[in-house]
Amino acid sequence: MRIERIWINNFKGLVRESFDPSRFSCLVGENNAGKSSVLQALVYALNRPTQLPAALYYDVTSPVEFKIEFSGITDEHLLRLVPEHREKLTSLLQGGCLTLVTRYRSGEKVELMMLRPTPLDRRFTQEAIDAALSGKRNAAIRAAAMEHCPELAEGMPEGLSMTDTKVYLARRVAELPPAAFEMVEGSLPSGIPSSINALLPEPIYIAAVKNFGDELKTTQSTSFGRLLGLLLEDMTPDLAEVDRALETLRNMLNRQVVNGRIEDRRHPGVQQLEATVESLLRENFPQARVELEVPPPELRAVLGSAQIYVDDGSRDLIENKGDGIKRSLTFALLQAYVQTLERRTRSDAEEVPAARPLLFLFEEPELYLHPKSQRVLFTTLGRIADAHQVVVTTHSPLFFSPGVTASFVRVAKSARIPKPEGRLYPVNFELDPVNAETFRLARYENADAAFFSSRVVLFEGESDDYYCKHIATKLDQEWDFDKRNIALVRVSGKGNFSKFRAFFESFGIEVKIVADLDALFDGFEHLGASLAVSNLRNELIQRIDARIAATGIKPELSGAQVRSRVTQGRWRGLYETAREGLRRMQETGVVEQAALASVDALFTWEQDVARLRAVQDDQECRDLLIPVADALRAEGICLLTQGAIEDYYPTGAPASGPKPQRALRAAELVEGRPAALALSRSLGVNRPTELEEVFGEIFGSIH
């Protein structure tokens, strides 16, 4: 049994959102975005307190509503219900699925409803049939049924009682095809909201920021106590002797019922105490009697009162220790529970009725833990997820990985009136192999931080991020990537721009691109420009080509450009095709146009080199470029019109050597705003420098 989906309406900052928890789900996002609200919604939906505080309503004039869908409900799960409730509920399940609606209206008690399969033809509902047969007797019962729903009553035996007639018609309704029903909200068949509690998963909510002194109490009402209780409960079958001892104690303290007769086999001291109290009471109330009953604790209560002491050089209760060791102890209990689950799976695989499923809700599990411990805990939670659903919120990239964490949801806050709303952006890697591949590539490029950022800037070159961060703050102290929570992510090749952009945007993260000038000619389709801008770029190329023809601009190929081109897989494929075509022409002596075209294709990229030289060296071409660069920047694509980021290095920066060292030395040479302003030219009269416009776009208001 598992939770398939929860719809959350009007709860805290979540106005109308849904969440599909997988076996192991991870909620990421900035602080105060609404991650904890999702966990709390699950707790409220399952535990259903009588009322909600007004502060939990987004709009107090509308109800808070949680609709939660369960799947995989088997007969073994239903055995947890008492027989009369189980029978009523079983007929309403659709393919082992159940949907409950928990609704809170301000100042009113909680309302629990369920979605019930209801005939589209309302004549076939139980209420309509009851109304049609009401007050009828004998033969009139059958006549009323035939008149009300002849499709169902056809073939019904004569002389059926009222009860048997309703049973017959109900059976015929149940035989209708699924298409004849719709799911309609209605009350539980038992009419008692608590009747379904034993069926539902039990949430174990481990919050991030709480009074640890309260949370670490070992009562069953706390998550810590519940974890300890789960472990101790596993011992109960092996403690039959303790149970017998408690029964003996109970008999020593209280009267017993033997064969329907009350017998007094209590300890003489208890009998004497009762007699003494009664005699004293009778001095004022002669007819009064006193019965002393001293129920001893049950085994569960004994185990639930356990306390944990830790000796880390000083023996004391755990609640008196530091936060780090407290959090680690909760972690240790989780690990112990995993081992218990694994033993139970091997020995009690056919447990009947099925054990009540647990829902582990772990808020920021990385708190107070060393990175090594975080990795171990992540593995532990993954193992728990084999038996119970797990949902975590986190700011640590160590806590999510495709294949272990099945689904991710980025929670972000969206500006709304009268107050912000939380939005959920799910990405399920079990269902989306393309995004899973991009995720692995992103992690390879150390882009984990991007998942926790408000905006992502994609760039291509090695060490561009360090140099850009330095220059931005020199131009304007407010342009601080870290303080503004903007991540720089290297995509390792123009072909990955579109893939990374689509990936991060699926998380609801705004994406900007910083691209080298050559992307205008080679790989432009990966930038994600609009059709209007693409058409503008095509017109630019035509005008540049005309200018090249008029001026005779020739491509000057550098060794690096040649090496880069010939190592590309696409170029090698063209080379193989051209070589085979030339060999055929040599053997046959027949000139093949297709073979000549394949040879030409090897060198068409030289035209792109000529175009790049034209927009860098020819003033007219540079002027033609500016409207296209402006249009791209307006769409979040910042084209570096001087070339690559190295073309913005200051005078004196090394021109060769490892790129990280060159970037570091270049940054050292830019000591203040005047030096940063000198790195780029203005793209027009009364305009700021190009880099100011680029960073202005990057740091513009976040939508």
C-alpha positions as CSV (number, residue, x, y, z in Angstrom):
1,M,0.0,0.0,0.0
2,R,1.4,3.4,-0.9
3,I,0.4,7.0,-1.5
4,E,0.1,7.8,-5.2
5,R,-0.7,11.5,-5.0
6,I,-1.8,14.2,-2.6
7,W,-3.6,17.4,-3.7
8,I,-3.0,20.3,-1.4
9,N,-5.4,23.3,-1.5
10,N,-5.2,26.5,0.5
11,F,-2.7,25.2,3.0
12,K,-0.1,27.7,4.2
13,G,1.6,28.9,0.9
14,L,0.3,26.0,-1.2
15,V,-2.8,27.3,-2.9
16,R,-3.5,24.5,-5.4
17,E,-0.6,22.0,-5.8
18,S,-0.2,18.3,-6.1
19,F,2.7,16.0,-5.1
20,D,3.3,12.4,-6.3
21,P,5.5,10.7,-3.7
22,S,7.5,7.8,-5.1
23,R,9.2,5.3,-2.9
24,F,11.9,7.8,-2.2
25,S,11.2,11.5,-2.9
26,C,13.3,14.5,-2.4
27,L,12.1,18.1,-2.1
28,V,14.7,20.8,-2.9
29,G,14.5,24.5,-3.0
30,E,15.3,27.7,-1.1
31,N,14.4,28.4,2.5
32,N,10.8,29.4,3.1
33,A,9.7,28.1,-0.3
34,G,7.2,25.6,1.1
35,K,9.1,22.3,1.4
36,S,8.1,21.7,5.0
37,S,4.5,22.6,4.1
38,V,4.4,19.6,1.8
39,L,5.5,17.3,4.6
40,Q,3.1,18.9,7.1
41,A,0.2,18.5,4.6
42,L,0.9,14.7,4.5
43,V,0.8,14.6,8.3
44,Y,-2.4,16.5,8.6
45,A,-4.1,14.5,5.8
46,L,-3.2,11.2,7.6
47,N,-3.6,12.2,11.3
48,R,-6.6,14.6,10.8
49,P,-6.6,16.7,14.0
50,T,-10.0,18.1,14.9
51,Q,-9.3,21.7,13.8
52,L,-6.6,23.7,12.1
53,P,-5.2,27.0,13.4
54,A,-6.2,30.0,11.3
55,A,-2.5,30.7,10.5
56,L,-2.4,27.5,8.4
57,Y,-5.0,28.8,5.9
58,Y,-3.7,30.7,2.8
59,D,-7.2,32.3,2.6
60,V,-9.2,31.9,5.8
61,T,-12.4,32.4,3.8
62,S,-11.8,29.1,1.9
63,P,-11.4,25.6,3.2
64,V,-8.1,23.8,3.5
65,E,-8.4,20.5,1.6
66,F,-6.2,17.5,1.3
67,K,-7.1,14.8,-1.2
68,I,-5.0,11.8,-1.0
69,E,-5.0,8.8,-3.3
70,F,-3.8,5.3,-2.1
71,S,-3.0,2.3,-4.2
72,G,-2.0,-1.3,-3.7
73,I,-4.6,-2.0,-1.0
74,T,-4.8,-5.7,-0.7
75,D,-7.0,-8.1,1.4
76,E,-4.1,-8.3,3.9
77,H,-4.2,-4.6,4.4
78,L,-8.0,-4.6,4.8
79,L,-7.6,-7.2,7.6
80,R,-6.4,-4.3,9.8
81,L,-10.0,-3.0,9.9
82,V,-12.7,-4.5,12.1
83,P,-14.9,-6.9,10.1
84,E,-18.0,-4.7,9.9
85,H,-16.0,-1.7,8.6
86,R,-13.9,-3.9,6.3
87,E,-17.0,-5.4,4.6
88,K,-18.5,-2.0,3.9
89,L,-15.3,-0.5,2.5
90,T,-14.2,-3.4,0.3
91,S,-17.0,-3.1,-2.2
92,L,-16.1,0.6,-2.8
93,L,-12.4,0.1,-3.7
94,Q,-11.5,0.4,-7.3
95,G,-8.6,-1.9,-8.3
96,G,-7.1,-1.6,-4.8
97,C,-7.3,2.2,-4.8
98,L,-8.9,4.6,-2.4
99,T,-9.1,8.4,-2.4
100,L,-9.9,10.3,0.8
101,V,-10.7,14.0,1.1
102,T,-9.9,15.8,4.3
103,R,-11.5,19.2,4.6
104,Y,-11.1,22.0,7.2
105,R,-13.3,25.0,7.3
106,S,-12.2,27.8,9.5
107,G,-13.5,27.3,13.0
108,E,-15.2,24.0,12.2
109,K,-14.3,20.4,12.9
110,V,-12.5,18.3,10.3
111,E,-14.6,16.6,7.6
112,L,-13.5,13.3,6.1
113,M,-15.0,12.1,2.8
114,M,-14.1,9.5,0.2
115,L,-14.5,9.3,-3.5
116,R,-17.1,6.6,-4.1
117,P,-17.9,4.9,-7.4
118,T,-21.4,6.2,-8.3
119,P,-23.5,5.0,-11.2
120,L,-23.8,7.7,-13.9
121,D,-27.5,6.8,-14.0
122,R,-28.5,8.1,-10.7
123,R,-31.6,5.7,-10.6
124,F,-29.1,3.0,-9.8
125,T,-27.7,4.6,-6.6
126,Q,-28.6,3.0,-3.3
127,E,-30.3,6.1,-2.1
128,A,-32.6,6.3,-5.2
129,I,-33.4,2.6,-4.9
130,D,-34.2,2.9,-1.2
131,A,-36.5,5.9,-2.0
132,A,-38.3,4.0,-4.8
133,L,-39.0,0.9,-2.6
134,S,-39.8,2.8,0.6
135,G,-43.2,1.9,2.1
136,K,-43.8,-1.0,-0.3
137,R,-44.9,-4.5,0.9
138,N,-45.2,-8.0,-0.7
139,A,-45.8,-7.9,-4.4
140,A,-45.6,-4.1,-4.5
141,I,-41.9,-4.3,-3.8
142,R,-41.1,-6.1,-7.1
143,A,-43.5,-3.9,-9.0
144,A,-41.8,-0.8,-7.6
145,A,-38.4,-2.2,-8.6
146,M,-39.6,-3.0,-12.1
147,E,-41.0,0.5,-12.5
148,H,-37.9,2.3,-11.1
149,C,-35.1,0.3,-12.8
150,P,-36.4,-2.3,-15.2
151,E,-32.9,-2.9,-16.6
152,L,-31.8,-4.2,-13.2
153,A,-35.0,-5.8,-12.0
154,E,-35.4,-8.0,-15.1
155,G,-35.2,-11.6,-14.1
156,M,-35.6,-10.9,-10.4
157,P,-37.3,-13.9,-8.6
158,E,-40.8,-13.4,-7.4
159,G,-41.6,-13.0,-3.7
160,L,-38.3,-11.5,-2.5
161,S,-38.4,-9.6,0.7
162,M,-37.4,-5.9,0.9
163,T,-33.9,-6.8,2.1
164,D,-33.4,-9.5,-0.6
165,T,-34.6,-7.2,-3.3
166,K,-32.1,-4.5,-2.4
167,V,-29.3,-7.2,-2.3
168,Y,-30.3,-8.4,-5.7
169,L,-30.4,-4.9,-7.2
170,A,-27.1,-4.0,-5.5
171,R,-25.5,-7.1,-7.1
172,R,-26.8,-6.1,-10.5
173,V,-25.4,-2.6,-10.0
174,A,-22.0,-4.1,-9.1
175,E,-22.0,-6.0,-12.4
176,L,-22.2,-2.8,-14.5
177,P,-19.1,-2.0,-16.6
178,P,-16.6,0.5,-15.1
179,A,-17.7,3.1,-17.8
180,A,-21.1,3.2,-16.1
181,F,-19.6,4.8,-12.9
182,E,-18.0,8.0,-11.9
183,M,-16.1,8.9,-8.7
184,V,-18.2,11.1,-6.5
185,E,-17.4,12.5,-3.1
186,G,-19.4,10.9,-0.3
187,S,-19.2,9.9,3.4
188,L,-17.3,6.8,4.6
189,P,-19.6,3.7,4.5
190,S,-19.2,3.3,8.3
191,G,-20.0,6.9,8.9
192,I,-17.2,7.0,11.4
193,P,-14.0,8.8,10.3
194,S,-11.8,7.0,12.8
195,S,-12.9,3.6,11.4
196,I,-10.4,3.9,8.6
197,N,-7.3,4.9,10.7
198,A,-5.8,1.4,11.0
199,L,-5.7,1.1,7.2
200,L,-3.8,4.3,6.5
201,P,0.0,4.7,6.6
202,E,1.4,6.1,9.8
203,P,3.6,9.2,9.3
204,I,6.9,9.5,11.1
205,Y,7.7,13.2,10.9
206,I,11.3,14.2,11.9
207,A,11.4,17.9,11.7
208,A,14.5,20.0,11.2
209,V,14.0,22.9,13.6
210,K,12.4,21.9,16.9
211,N,13.0,21.9,20.6
212,F,15.2,18.8,20.7
213,G,14.4,18.5,24.4
214,D,10.8,17.8,23.5
215,E,11.5,15.8,20.3
216,L,13.8,13.4,22.0
217,K,11.4,12.4,24.6
218,T,10.7,8.7,24.4
219,T,6.9,9.0,24.4
220,Q,5.1,7.5,21.4
221,S,3.9,11.0,20.5
222,T,7.3,12.1,19.3
223,S,9.1,10.9,16.2
224,F,12.1,9.8,18.3
225,G,9.9,7.9,20.7
226,R,8.0,6.3,17.8
227,L,11.2,5.1,16.2
228,L,12.3,3.6,19.5
229,G,8.9,2.1,20.0
230,L,9.0,0.5,16.5
231,L,12.3,-1.2,17.5
232,L,11.0,-2.3,20.9
233,E,7.7,-3.6,19.5
234,D,9.7,-6.0,17.3
235,M,10.8,-7.7,20.6
236,T,7.2,-8.2,21.9
237,P,6.7,-11.7,20.5
238,D,9.9,-12.8,22.3
239,L,8.8,-11.4,25.6
240,A,5.9,-13.8,26.4
241,E,7.5,-14.6,29.8
242,V,7.4,-10.9,30.7
243,D,3.7,-10.8,29.7
244,R,3.0,-13.8,32.0
245,A,4.8,-12.0,34.8
246,L,2.7,-8.9,34.3
247,E,-0.4,-11.0,34.4
248,T,0.7,-12.5,37.7
249,L,1.3,-9.0,39.0
250,R,-2.2,-8.0,37.8
251,N,-3.8,-10.9,39.7
252,M,-1.9,-10.0,42.9
253,L,-3.2,-6.5,42.8
254,N,-6.8,-7.0,41.5
255,R,-9.8,-9.4,41.9
256,Q,-10.2,-12.0,39.1
257,V,-13.1,-13.4,37.2
258,V,-12.9,-17.2,37.2
259,N,-15.7,-19.2,35.5
260,G,-18.0,-16.2,35.7
261,R,-17.4,-15.7,39.4
262,I,-15.3,-12.9,41.0
263,E,-12.6,-14.3,43.2
264,D,-10.3,-12.4,45.5
265,R,-6.7,-13.8,45.3
266,R,-5.0,-10.6,45.9
267,H,-1.9,-10.0,48.0
268,P,-2.9,-9.7,51.7
269,G,-1.4,-6.3,51.9
270,V,-3.7,-5.0,49.1
271,Q,-6.7,-6.6,50.8
272,Q,-5.8,-5.1,54.2
273,L,-5.3,-1.6,52.6
274,E,-8.7,-1.8,50.9
275,A,-10.4,-2.9,54.1
276,T,-8.7,-0.1,56.2
277,V,-9.8,2.6,53.8
278,E,-13.4,1.2,53.6
279,S,-13.7,1.0,57.4
280,L,-12.6,4.6,57.7
281,L,-15.0,5.8,55.0
282,R,-17.9,4.0,56.7
283,E,-17.6,6.1,59.8
284,N,-19.3,8.8,57.8
285,F,-21.0,6.8,55.1
286,P,-22.1,3.4,56.6
287,Q,-23.4,1.9,53.3
288,A,-20.3,2.8,51.2
289,R,-18.0,0.2,49.8
290,V,-14.4,0.6,48.5
291,E,-12.8,-1.4,45.7
292,L,-9.2,-0.8,45.0
293,E,-8.0,-1.6,41.5
294,V,-4.3,-1.2,40.6
295,P,-3.8,-2.1,36.9
296,P,-0.1,-2.8,36.2
297,P,1.4,-1.4,33.0
298,E,1.1,-3.3,29.8
299,L,4.3,-4.4,28.1
300,R,3.9,-1.7,25.4
301,A,3.8,0.9,28.1
302,V,6.8,-0.5,29.9
303,L,8.8,-0.5,26.6
304,G,7.5,3.0,25.8
305,S,9.0,4.4,29.0
306,A,12.5,3.5,28.0
307,Q,15.2,6.2,28.3
308,I,18.5,6.5,26.6
309,Y,21.7,7.6,28.3
310,V,24.8,8.4,26.3
311,D,28.3,8.4,27.8
312,D,30.6,10.5,25.6
313,G,32.9,11.2,28.6
314,S,30.0,12.3,30.7
315,R,27.0,10.0,31.2
316,D,23.7,11.8,30.8
317,L,20.3,11.6,29.2
318,I,20.4,12.2,25.4
319,E,18.1,15.3,25.7
320,N,20.9,16.9,27.7
321,K,23.6,16.3,24.9
322,G,24.5,18.5,22.0
323,D,22.5,18.8,18.8
324,G,25.0,16.8,16.7
325,I,24.9,13.7,18.8
326,K,21.1,14.0,19.2
327,R,20.6,14.0,15.4
328,S,23.1,11.2,15.1
329,L,21.2,9.1,17.6
330,T,18.0,9.5,15.5
331,F,20.1,8.4,12.6
332,A,21.3,5.3,14.5
333,L,17.7,4.4,15.3
334,L,16.9,4.6,11.6
335,Q,19.8,2.3,10.8
336,A,18.7,-0.1,13.5
337,Y,15.2,-0.1,12.1
338,V,16.5,-0.9,8.6
339,Q,18.2,-4.0,10.0
340,T,15.0,-5.0,11.7
341,L,13.0,-4.6,8.5
342,E,15.5,-6.7,6.6
343,R,15.3,-9.5,9.2
344,R,11.5,-9.2,9.3
345,T,11.3,-9.5,5.5
346,R,13.3,-12.8,5.6
347,S,11.3,-14.3,8.5
348,D,7.8,-12.9,8.2
349,A,7.3,-12.4,4.5
350,E,3.7,-13.7,4.6
351,E,2.6,-11.6,7.6
352,V,-1.2,-11.5,7.9
353,P,-2.7,-9.0,8.3
354,A,-0.2,-6.8,6.6
355,A,1.8,-4.6,8.9
356,R,0.6,-1.0,8.9
357,P,2.9,0.9,6.4
358,L,4.9,3.8,7.6
359,L,5.6,7.1,5.8
360,F,9.0,8.6,6.8
361,L,9.1,12.4,6.5
362,F,12.6,13.6,7.2
363,E,13.2,17.3,7.2
364,E,16.8,18.3,6.3
365,P,18.4,15.0,7.4
366,E,21.8,16.4,6.8
367,L,21.6,18.8,9.8
368,Y,24.5,18.4,12.2
369,L,26.0,15.5,10.2
370,H,29.4,15.2,8.7
371,P,29.3,14.7,4.9
372,K,30.5,11.1,5.4
373,S,27.6,10.5,7.8
374,Q,25.2,12.2,5.3
375,R,26.1,9.7,2.7
376,V,25.6,6.8,5.0
377,L,22.2,8.2,6.1
378,F,21.2,8.6,2.5
379,T,21.9,5.0,1.9
380,T,20.0,4.1,5.0
381,L,16.9,6.0,3.9
382,G,17.2,4.3,0.5
383,R,17.0,0.9,2.2
384,I,14.0,2.0,4.3
385,A,12.4,3.0,1.0
386,D,12.4,-0.6,-0.1
387,A,9.6,-1.2,2.5
388,H,8.1,2.2,3.3
389,Q,7.8,5.5,1.4
390,V,10.3,8.1,2.3
391,V,10.1,11.9,1.6
392,V,13.0,14.2,2.6
393,T,13.6,17.9,2.3
394,T,17.2,18.9,1.9
395,H,19.8,21.5,1.0
396,S,22.5,18.9,0.5
397,P,23.3,17.5,-3.0
398,L,24.4,14.3,-1.2
399,F,20.7,13.4,-0.7
400,F,19.5,12.8,-4.2
401,S,20.6,10.5,-6.9
402,P,18.7,8.9,-9.8
403,G,18.2,5.2,-9.2
404,V,17.9,5.8,-5.4
405,T,15.9,8.9,-5.1
406,A,13.1,8.1,-7.6
407,S,11.7,11.6,-7.9
408,F,12.6,15.2,-7.3
409,V,10.4,18.1,-6.6
410,R,11.8,21.6,-6.6
411,V,9.7,23.9,-4.4
412,A,9.8,27.6,-5.3
413,K,8.0,30.6,-4.2
414,S,6.1,32.6,-6.8
415,A,5.1,36.3,-6.3
416,R,1.3,36.6,-6.0
417,I,-1.3,39.0,-4.5
418,P,-2.0,39.2,-1.6
419,K,0.9,36.9,-0.7
420,P,3.4,34.6,-2.4
421,E,2.5,31.0,-3.4
422,G,4.6,27.9,-3.2
423,R,4.9,26.0,-6.5
424,L,6.0,22.4,-7.1
425,Y,8.0,21.4,-10.1
426,P,8.4,17.6,-10.2
427,V,11.0,15.7,-12.3
428,N,10.7,11.9,-12.1
429,F,13.9,10.2,-13.3
430,E,12.3,6.8,-13.4
431,L,10.1,8.1,-16.2
432,D,12.4,10.5,-17.9
433,P,15.6,8.9,-19.1
434,V,16.7,12.0,-21.1
435,N,16.5,14.2,-18.0
436,A,18.2,11.5,-16.0
437,E,21.2,11.6,-18.4
438,T,21.4,15.3,-18.2
439,F,21.3,15.1,-14.4
440,R,24.3,12.8,-14.4
441,L,26.1,15.1,-16.7
442,A,25.2,18.1,-14.5
443,R,26.5,16.3,-11.5
444,Y,29.7,15.4,-13.3
445,E,30.2,19.1,-13.9
446,N,29.7,19.9,-10.2
447,A,26.4,21.6,-10.8
448,D,24.6,20.2,-7.7
449,A,24.2,23.7,-6.3
450,A,22.0,24.7,-9.2
451,F,19.2,22.6,-7.8
452,F,19.0,25.0,-4.8
453,S,19.4,28.2,-6.8
454,S,16.9,30.8,-7.9
455,R,18.5,31.2,-11.3
456,V,21.1,29.3,-13.4
457,V,23.6,30.8,-15.8
458,L,24.8,28.3,-18.4
459,F,28.3,28.9,-19.8
460,E,30.6,26.9,-22.1
461,G,34.3,27.5,-21.3
462,E,36.5,26.2,-18.5
463,S,37.1,28.7,-15.7
464,D,34.5,31.2,-17.1
465,D,32.6,31.0,-13.8
466,Y,35.5,32.2,-11.7
467,Y,36.4,35.1,-13.9
468,C,32.8,36.2,-14.4
469,K,32.1,36.2,-10.7
470,H,35.1,38.4,-10.1
471,I,34.4,40.9,-12.8
472,A,30.7,41.1,-11.9
473,T,31.4,42.3,-8.3
474,K,34.0,44.8,-9.6
475,L,31.4,46.3,-11.9
476,D,28.7,46.4,-9.2
477,Q,28.9,45.1,-5.6
478,E,25.3,44.0,-5.9
479,W,26.2,41.6,-8.7
480,D,27.3,38.9,-6.4
481,F,26.4,35.4,-7.6
482,D,26.5,33.8,-4.2
483,K,24.5,36.4,-2.3
484,R,21.9,36.5,-5.1
485,N,21.8,32.7,-5.1
486,I,22.6,32.4,-8.9
487,A,24.5,29.4,-10.0
488,L,27.0,29.2,-12.9
489,V,26.8,25.8,-14.6
490,R,29.3,24.7,-17.3
491,V,27.7,22.7,-20.1
492,S,30.8,21.4,-21.8
493,G,29.9,22.2,-25.4
494,K,27.3,24.2,-27.3
495,G,25.3,21.1,-28.1
496,N,24.4,20.8,-24.4
497,F,22.9,24.3,-24.0
498,S,19.4,23.2,-25.0
499,K,19.5,20.0,-23.0
500,F,20.6,21.8,-19.8
501,R,18.2,24.6,-20.3
502,A,15.2,22.3,-20.7
503,F,16.4,20.3,-17.7
504,F,16.7,23.2,-15.2
505,E,13.5,24.9,-16.5
506,S,11.6,21.7,-15.7
507,F,12.5,22.4,-12.1
508,G,11.0,25.9,-12.4
509,I,14.5,27.5,-12.4
510,E,15.0,30.5,-14.6
511,V,17.9,30.0,-17.0
512,K,20.2,32.5,-18.7
513,I,22.9,31.6,-21.2
514,V,26.4,33.2,-21.8
515,A,27.6,32.0,-25.2
516,D,30.8,32.7,-27.2
517,L,30.4,34.6,-30.4
518,D,31.0,31.6,-32.6
519,A,27.7,30.1,-31.3
520,L,26.0,32.6,-33.6
521,F,27.2,30.5,-36.6
522,D,27.9,27.0,-35.2
523,G,25.4,25.5,-32.8
524,F,23.0,28.4,-32.8
525,E,20.0,26.0,-32.8
526,H,21.0,24.9,-29.3
527,L,20.6,28.3,-27.7
528,G,16.8,28.2,-27.7
529,A,16.2,31.5,-29.5
530,S,12.7,32.4,-30.6
531,L,11.7,32.1,-34.3
532,A,11.7,35.9,-34.6
533,V,15.3,36.1,-33.4
534,S,16.3,33.1,-35.5
535,N,15.0,34.9,-38.6
536,L,16.8,38.0,-37.6
537,R,20.0,36.0,-37.3
538,N,19.5,34.4,-40.7
539,E,19.2,37.9,-42.3
540,L,22.4,38.9,-40.5
541,I,24.3,35.9,-42.0
542,Q,23.1,36.8,-45.5
543,R,24.3,40.4,-45.1
544,I,27.7,39.2,-43.5
545,D,28.2,36.8,-46.4
546,A,27.5,39.6,-48.9
547,R,30.1,41.8,-47.0
548,I,32.6,38.9,-47.1
549,A,32.2,38.5,-50.8
550,A,32.5,42.3,-51.3
551,T,35.7,42.7,-49.2
552,G,37.3,39.3,-49.9
553,I,37.6,38.4,-46.2
554,K,39.3,35.1,-45.9
555,P,39.1,32.5,-43.1
556,E,42.3,32.4,-41.1
557,L,42.3,29.0,-39.5
558,S,44.3,28.6,-36.3
559,G,45.8,25.2,-35.3
560,A,43.3,25.1,-32.4
561,Q,40.4,25.6,-34.7
562,V,41.6,22.8,-37.0
563,R,42.2,20.4,-34.2
564,S,38.8,21.1,-32.7
565,R,37.0,20.5,-35.9
566,V,38.7,17.3,-37.0
567,T,38.1,15.7,-33.5
568,Q,34.4,16.2,-33.8
569,G,32.4,13.0,-34.4
570,R,30.2,14.7,-37.1
571,W,33.3,15.9,-39.0
572,R,34.9,12.4,-38.9
573,G,31.7,11.0,-40.3
574,L,31.8,13.5,-43.2
575,Y,35.4,12.6,-43.7
576,E,34.7,8.9,-44.0
577,T,31.8,9.5,-46.5
578,A,34.0,11.8,-48.6
579,R,36.9,9.4,-48.7
580,E,34.6,6.5,-49.8
581,G,33.1,8.7,-52.6
582,L,36.6,9.7,-53.9
583,R,37.7,6.1,-54.0
584,R,34.6,5.1,-56.0
585,M,35.3,7.9,-58.5
586,Q,38.9,6.8,-58.8
587,E,37.9,3.2,-59.5
588,T,35.0,4.0,-61.9
589,G,36.2,7.2,-63.5
590,V,32.6,8.5,-63.1
591,V,32.1,11.9,-61.4
592,E,29.4,11.6,-58.7
593,Q,27.7,14.9,-57.6
594,A,26.9,13.3,-54.2
595,A,30.5,12.5,-53.7
596,L,31.7,16.0,-54.6
597,A,29.1,17.4,-52.2
598,S,30.4,15.3,-49.4
599,V,33.9,16.6,-50.1
600,D,32.6,20.2,-50.0
601,A,30.8,19.5,-46.8
602,L,34.2,18.9,-45.1
603,F,35.1,22.6,-45.7
604,T,31.8,24.4,-45.3
605,W,32.7,25.3,-41.7
606,E,35.5,27.5,-43.1
607,Q,32.7,29.9,-44.0
608,D,31.7,30.1,-40.4
609,V,35.3,31.0,-39.6
610,A,35.2,33.8,-42.2
611,R,31.9,35.1,-40.7
612,L,33.4,35.1,-37.2
613,R,36.5,37.0,-38.5
614,A,34.2,39.5,-40.2
615,V,32.1,40.4,-37.1
616,Q,35.3,40.7,-35.1
617,D,37.4,42.8,-37.5
618,D,35.0,44.6,-39.9
619,Q,33.2,47.6,-38.4
620,E,30.2,47.3,-40.7
621,C,29.7,43.7,-39.7
622,R,30.1,44.6,-36.1
623,D,27.3,47.2,-36.5
624,L,25.1,44.6,-38.2
625,L,25.6,42.2,-35.3
626,I,24.4,44.6,-32.5
627,P,20.6,44.3,-33.1
628,V,20.8,40.5,-33.1
629,A,22.9,40.5,-29.9
630,D,20.4,42.8,-28.3
631,A,17.5,40.6,-29.3
632,L,19.2,37.5,-28.0
633,R,20.0,39.2,-24.7
634,A,16.4,40.2,-24.3
635,E,15.6,36.5,-24.4
636,G,18.2,35.7,-21.7
637,I,20.9,34.7,-24.2
638,C,24.0,36.8,-23.7
639,L,26.3,36.6,-26.8
640,L,29.9,37.7,-26.1
641,T,30.4,39.9,-29.2
642,Q,34.2,40.2,-28.6
643,G,34.6,36.4,-29.0
644,A,35.1,34.2,-25.9
645,I,35.6,35.2,-22.3
646,E,39.4,35.2,-22.9
647,D,38.8,38.2,-25.2
648,Y,37.7,40.1,-22.2
649,Y,41.0,39.5,-20.2
650,P,42.9,42.6,-19.3
651,T,46.2,43.6,-20.9
652,G,49.0,41.6,-19.4
653,A,47.0,38.4,-18.9
654,P,48.8,35.3,-20.1
655,A,47.8,34.2,-23.6
656,S,48.8,30.6,-23.1
657,G,49.0,27.9,-20.4
658,P,46.3,26.1,-18.4
659,K,43.0,27.9,-18.6
660,P,42.4,27.9,-14.8
661,Q,45.7,29.6,-14.2
662,R,45.1,32.1,-16.9
663,A,41.7,33.0,-15.5
664,L,43.1,33.4,-12.0
665,R,45.9,35.7,-13.2
666,A,43.4,37.7,-15.3
667,A,41.2,38.2,-12.3
668,E,44.1,39.4,-10.2
669,L,44.8,42.1,-12.8
670,V,41.3,43.6,-12.5
671,E,41.4,45.3,-9.1
672,G,38.5,47.8,-9.4
673,R,35.6,49.2,-11.4
674,P,37.7,51.3,-13.8
675,A,39.7,48.2,-14.8
676,A,36.5,46.2,-15.2
677,L,34.9,48.9,-17.3
678,A,37.9,48.9,-19.6
679,L,37.4,45.2,-20.5
680,S,34.6,45.7,-23.0
681,R,33.4,48.4,-25.3
682,S,30.0,50.0,-25.5
683,L,27.6,48.7,-28.1
684,G,26.2,52.1,-28.9
685,V,26.0,55.7,-28.1
686,N,24.9,56.5,-24.5
687,R,25.0,52.8,-23.7
688,P,26.9,51.1,-20.8
689,T,29.7,48.7,-21.6
690,E,28.8,45.3,-23.0
691,L,29.7,43.4,-19.8
692,E,27.5,45.8,-17.8
693,E,24.6,44.9,-20.1
694,V,25.4,41.2,-19.9
695,F,25.5,41.2,-16.1
696,G,22.5,43.5,-16.0
697,E,20.5,40.8,-17.8
698,I,21.9,38.0,-15.6
699,F,21.1,39.9,-12.3
700,G,17.8,41.3,-13.5
701,S,14.7,40.7,-11.4
702,I,14.0,37.0,-10.9
703,H,10.5,36.1,-12.2
